[in-house]
Amino acid sequence: MAEQNKAKLEFAKWPSPEGTKIDRVVAVMSGKGGVGKSSVIALLAVALVRAGVKVGILDADITGPTIPQMFDVKAMPQGSEQGMIPPTSSLGIKIMSLQLVMEDEDAPAIWRAPLITGTIKRFWTDVVWGELDCLLVDLPPGTGDVPLTIMQSLPVDGVVMVATPQKIAVGVVKKAINMAQRMDIPVVGLVENMSYVACGECGEKIYVFGPSAGGQLSDEYGLPFLGAVPLDPLLVELADSGKIEAYDHPVFAAVMEPLTEKYQVFTGAR
């Protein structure tokens, strides 16, 4: 009976369009909004490109799309016989987002879940991504209908979790971790974002959101702790001005190293 109930919950995977070959699909998830998930996925894409990985970003945060702005990508997708051709960033990262097809970028997407998931489905089925080593999916916050549908309908190979030290954020991220584990999707690591502020004069770490909790949370669930990323005004400035590809911080490079070298989740065919 349990197996029958499980089968009822399974969705048919969305088909890929002709001309698309994606080796890996990795989602970045937080469970809670406002933890800098989109910044982490943008920096992750940059780190992968620098490592020689062919990367695309599917911005599934339909009601709060920010990826194009961070990369200063404004061109609309071009049409072809096979489907839409996504624009690329300066480093060659392919990007698809609702923000790129809206005439007024300030217009809100006041949509219910079926329309949101239908749009995300088109970003997968109607976009010619070409050959990618990895497609990163920026999931919307929460554990509701939209992230559930995406994780069931896309061939997700793994999830990177993003948290902050706040107890409220940690509690919500636990729900997201439990969701991924119940769906048998590996959580390949946890990043603690906005962990501290480094004093510009003495280098002392100031934990403005409370003591670091990422390591303890990772140990609790048996996950790799990828590291703690500081709250950096330079990152904010570069992201706001569309120059996030110029950001180069040794701490974030250390966070990405185990993903690109040890776990190798972002490269290789299934």
C-alpha positions in Angstrom: 0.0 0.0 0.0 2.9 2.4 0.9 4.5 1.7 -2.5 1.2 2.5 -4.2 0.9 5.8 -2.4 4.5 6.6 -3.3 3.8 5.9 -6.9 0.9 8.3 -6.9 3.2 11.1 -5.8 5.6 10.6 -8.7 5.4 13.0 -11.6 6.4 12.3 -15.2 9.7 14.1 -15.9 9.4 17.1 -18.2 11.0 16.3 -21.6 14.0 18.3 -22.9 13.8 20.1 -26.3 15.8 19.0 -29.3 19.2 20.4 -29.2 19.7 20.2 -25.4 22.1 18.0 -23.6 22.5 18.6 -19.9 24.7 16.3 -17.9 23.8 17.5 -14.4 20.9 19.4 -12.8 21.6 20.9 -9.4 19.1 22.9 -7.4 20.0 25.6 -4.9 17.5 25.7 -2.0 17.0 27.6 1.2 13.5 27.0 2.4 13.5 30.6 3.6 13.7 33.8 1.7 16.2 36.5 2.4 19.2 34.3 3.0 21.1 35.2 -0.1 20.3 32.0 -2.1 20.4 33.8 -5.5 23.8 35.3 -4.6 25.2 31.9 -3.7 23.9 30.3 -7.0 25.4 33.2 -9.0 28.8 32.9 -7.4 28.6 29.1 -7.7 28.0 29.5 -11.5 31.0 31.8 -11.7 33.2 29.4 -9.8 32.2 26.6 -12.1 32.9 28.5 -15.2 36.3 29.5 -13.9 36.9 25.7 -13.4 36.0 25.0 -17.0 32.4 23.8 -16.5 29.7 24.7 -19.0 26.9 26.2 -16.9 23.4 27.5 -17.2 21.0 29.1 -14.6 17.3 28.4 -14.7 15.8 31.2 -12.5 12.8 29.4 -11.0 12.2 32.1 -8.4 9.4 33.5 -10.6 8.0 36.1 -8.2 11.4 37.4 -7.2 13.8 37.0 -10.1 17.2 38.6 -9.5 19.7 36.6 -11.5 19.7 38.7 -14.7 20.3 41.9 -12.8 23.4 40.4 -11.0 24.9 39.4 -14.4 23.7 42.6 -16.2 21.9 40.4 -18.7 19.1 42.3 -20.4 18.6 40.7 -23.8 15.4 38.8 -24.5 15.7 35.1 -25.5 15.9 34.7 -29.2 13.5 32.4 -31.1 14.5 29.4 -33.2 12.8 26.4 -34.8 13.8 24.2 -31.8 12.8 26.8 -29.1 14.1 29.8 -27.2 17.8 30.6 -27.1 18.8 31.9 -23.7 21.1 35.0 -23.5 24.5 34.6 -21.9 26.6 36.5 -19.4 30.0 37.9 -20.0 31.6 34.6 -19.0 29.2 32.6 -21.1 26.7 31.5 -18.4 23.4 30.8 -20.1 20.5 32.4 -18.2 16.7 32.0 -18.4 14.5 34.1 -16.2 11.0 35.6 -16.2 12.7 39.0 -15.9 14.1 38.6 -19.4 10.6 38.2 -21.0 8.8 40.9 -19.1 8.3 44.3 -20.8 8.3 46.1 -17.5 10.9 44.6 -15.1 9.1 46.3 -12.2 5.8 44.6 -12.9 4.9 41.9 -10.3 4.1 38.3 -11.2 0.8 38.0 -9.3 0.3 34.4 -10.3 -1.1 31.3 -8.7 1.0 28.2 -8.4 -0.2 26.4 -11.7 0.8 29.4 -13.8 4.2 29.7 -12.1 5.0 26.0 -12.5 3.7 26.2 -16.1 6.2 29.0 -16.8 9.1 27.1 -15.2 8.1 24.0 -17.3 8.5 26.1 -20.4 11.9 27.3 -19.3 12.9 23.6 -19.3 11.0 22.2 -22.3 11.0 25.2 -24.6 14.5 26.5 -24.1 17.4 25.2 -26.2 20.1 25.1 -23.5 22.6 23.3 -25.8 25.3 21.2 -24.3 25.8 22.0 -20.6 27.9 20.2 -18.0 25.5 21.6 -15.3 22.2 23.5 -15.1 21.8 25.3 -11.8 18.2 25.8 -10.7 17.4 28.7 -8.4 14.4 27.4 -6.4 11.9 29.7 -4.9 11.8 29.7 -1.0 9.7 27.3 0.9 8.7 23.7 0.6 5.3 24.1 -1.1 3.8 23.3 -4.5 6.3 25.1 -6.8 9.6 23.7 -5.4 7.9 20.3 -5.0 6.8 20.2 -8.6 10.3 21.3 -9.9 12.1 18.7 -7.8 9.7 16.0 -9.0 9.6 17.0 -12.7 13.2 17.8 -13.3 16.0 15.2 -13.2 17.6 16.9 -10.1 20.9 15.2 -9.3 21.5 17.1 -6.0 20.7 20.1 -3.9 22.9 22.7 -2.3 21.3 24.2 0.8 21.8 27.8 1.9 21.3 28.9 5.4 22.2 31.8 7.7 23.1 31.6 11.4 19.7 32.9 12.6 17.7 30.2 14.6 14.6 31.1 12.6 16.4 30.5 9.3 18.0 27.3 10.5 14.6 25.9 11.6 13.2 26.5 8.1 16.2 25.1 6.3 15.8 21.9 8.4 12.4 21.5 6.7 14.0 21.9 3.3 16.6 19.3 4.1 13.9 16.9 5.3 12.0 17.5 2.1 15.0 16.7 -0.2 15.8 13.6 1.8 12.2 12.3 1.7 12.3 12.8 -2.1 15.6 10.8 -2.3 17.5 13.8 -3.7 21.1 14.0 -2.3 22.0 17.2 -0.4 25.5 17.7 -1.6 26.4 20.4 0.9 25.3 23.3 3.0 26.6 26.8 2.8 26.2 29.2 5.7 25.7 32.7 4.1 26.0 36.0 5.8 27.8 34.2 8.6 29.8 37.2 9.9 31.2 40.6 9.0 35.0 40.9 8.9 36.4 44.1 10.4 38.2 46.1 7.7 40.9 47.2 10.1 41.7 44.2 12.4 40.0 41.3 10.6 38.0 40.3 13.6 34.8 38.3 12.7 31.6 39.9 14.0 28.7 37.5 14.1 25.8 39.9 13.6 23.2 37.2 13.2 24.4 35.1 16.1 27.0 32.4 16.4 27.7 30.1 13.4 25.3 27.2 13.2 26.1 25.7 9.8 28.6 23.1 11.1 26.3 21.9 13.8 23.3 21.7 11.4 25.4 19.7 8.9 26.6 17.3 11.5 23.0 16.8 12.7 21.9 15.6 9.2 25.2 14.1 8.1 25.8 16.6 5.4 29.1 18.1 4.1 29.5 21.6 5.6 30.9 23.6 2.7 31.8 26.6 4.8 30.7 30.0 6.1 30.6 33.0 3.8 30.9 36.5 5.2 28.5 39.4 4.7 30.6 41.4 2.2 29.6 45.0 1.2 31.7 44.5 -2.0 29.5 41.6 -3.1 26.4 43.7 -2.5 27.8 46.5 -4.6 28.9 44.2 -7.5 25.6 42.3 -7.5 23.6 45.5 -7.6 25.6 46.9 -10.5 25.5 43.7 -12.5 29.2 42.9 -12.0 29.0 39.8 -9.9 31.3 37.9 -12.2 34.1 40.2 -11.0 33.8 39.1 -7.4 36.7 37.0 -6.2 36.9 36.2 -2.5 39.2 33.5 -1.1 36.6 32.3 1.4 34.0 31.6 -1.3 36.6 29.9 -3.4 37.3 27.6 -0.5 33.6 26.9 -0.2 33.4 25.9 -3.8 36.5 23.7 -3.9 35.0 20.5 -2.4 32.0 20.8 -4.8 34.1 21.1 -7.9 36.9 18.7 -6.9 35.8 16.2 -4.2 32.1 15.6 -5.0 32.2 16.2 -8.7 28.4 16.6 -8.7 28.5 19.3 -11.4 30.3 17.3 -14.1 29.9 14.0 -15.9 27.0 12.2 -17.5 24.4 10.4 -15.5 
